[in-house]
């Protein structure tokens, strides 16, 4: 199962997110859930890097399917909007009857 933890402050500002695990929906290389989550998350990280001036840090390990992403300060409006879009895409996967058992999204206040 893919576990997604979205971190927000008490002011509802994004602080970052963690992704871990593999979906297990299908064999490696054919797992559409892993592919979809990876595409959404990596595109979001790349978009924040390219289209905003936000300072971030990220660590990833492809083997374990782990990504740790953090903002170094309060995110800009554009970065927040990009994360809103990422969360929407991930929640749509989670809301699917077919894919729901393979992804779990939680929100934590930091």
C-alpha positions as CSV (number, residue, x, y, z in Angstrom):
1,X,0.0,0.0,0.0
2,X,1.1,3.6,-0.7
3,X,0.9,5.8,2.3
4,X,0.7,9.5,1.8
5,X,1.1,11.9,4.8
6,X,0.3,15.6,4.1
7,X,1.7,18.0,6.7
8,X,-0.1,21.2,7.4
9,X,0.3,23.9,10.0
10,X,-2.4,25.0,12.4
11,X,-3.0,27.9,9.9
12,X,-3.7,25.3,7.2
13,X,-0.5,26.1,5.3
14,X,1.4,23.2,3.7
15,X,4.6,22.1,5.5
16,X,5.4,19.2,3.2
17,X,4.5,15.5,2.6
18,X,5.8,12.0,2.8
19,X,5.1,9.2,0.4
20,X,6.1,5.6,1.2
21,X,5.5,2.1,-0.1
22,X,4.4,0.4,-3.2
23,X,0.7,-0.1,-4.2
24,X,0.9,-3.8,-4.9
25,X,-1.9,-3.5,-7.4
26,X,0.1,-5.3,-10.1
27,X,3.6,-6.6,-10.9
28,X,6.4,-4.0,-10.9
29,X,6.4,-2.3,-14.2
30,X,2.7,-2.9,-14.7
31,X,1.3,-1.2,-11.6
32,X,-0.9,1.6,-12.8
33,X,-1.5,2.9,-9.2
34,X,2.2,3.3,-8.5
35,X,2.7,4.9,-11.9
36,X,-0.2,7.4,-11.4
37,X,1.0,8.3,-7.9
38,X,4.6,8.7,-9.0
39,X,3.6,10.8,-12.0
40,X,1.4,13.2,-9.9
41,X,4.0,13.5,-7.1
42,X,7.1,13.9,-9.2
43,X,5.4,16.4,-11.5
44,X,4.3,18.4,-8.5
45,X,7.9,18.5,-7.0
46,X,9.3,19.5,-10.4
47,X,6.6,22.2,-11.0
48,X,7.3,23.7,-7.6
49,X,11.0,23.8,-8.4
50,X,10.6,25.3,-11.9
51,X,7.6,27.6,-11.5
52,X,8.1,29.0,-7.9
53,X,10.9,30.6,-5.9
54,X,10.0,28.4,-2.9
55,X,12.9,26.9,-1.0
56,X,12.3,23.2,-0.4
57,X,14.1,20.0,0.4
58,X,13.4,16.5,-0.8
59,X,14.8,13.1,-0.3
60,X,13.8,10.0,-2.3
61,X,14.6,6.4,-2.5
62,X,13.1,4.6,-5.6
63,X,13.8,1.2,-4.2
64,X,11.6,1.7,-1.1
65,X,9.2,4.1,-2.9
66,X,9.9,6.8,-0.4
67,X,9.8,10.6,-0.9
68,X,10.1,13.2,1.8
69,X,9.4,16.7,0.7
70,X,9.5,19.8,2.9
71,X,9.1,23.6,2.5
72,X,11.8,25.6,4.3
73,X,9.3,28.5,4.8
74,X,5.6,29.2,4.4
75,X,4.8,28.2,0.8
76,X,3.8,30.7,-1.8
77,X,0.3,30.8,-3.2
78,X,1.5,29.1,-6.4
79,X,3.3,26.3,-4.5
80,X,0.1,25.8,-2.4
81,X,-2.0,25.6,-5.5
82,X,0.3,23.0,-7.0
83,X,0.0,21.0,-3.8
84,X,-3.8,21.4,-3.8
85,X,-3.7,19.9,-7.3
86,X,-1.5,17.0,-6.2
87,X,-3.8,16.2,-3.3
88,X,-6.8,16.4,-5.6
89,X,-5.3,13.9,-8.0
90,X,-4.2,11.5,-5.1
91,X,-7.7,11.7,-3.5
92,X,-9.3,10.8,-6.8
93,X,-7.2,7.7,-6.9
94,X,-8.1,6.9,-3.3
95,X,-11.8,7.6,-4.0
96,X,-11.9,5.0,-6.8
97,X,-13.5,1.7,-5.7
98,X,-10.9,-0.2,-7.7
99,X,-7.8,1.6,-6.4
100,X,-8.9,2.6,-2.8
101,X,-7.3,-0.5,-1.1
102,X,-3.9,0.5,-2.6
103,X,-3.5,4.1,-1.3
104,X,-4.0,5.8,2.1
105,X,-3.9,9.5,2.5
106,X,-3.8,11.2,5.9
107,X,-3.3,14.8,7.0
108,X,-1.2,15.7,10.1
109,X,-0.9,19.0,11.8
110,X,2.6,20.2,12.5
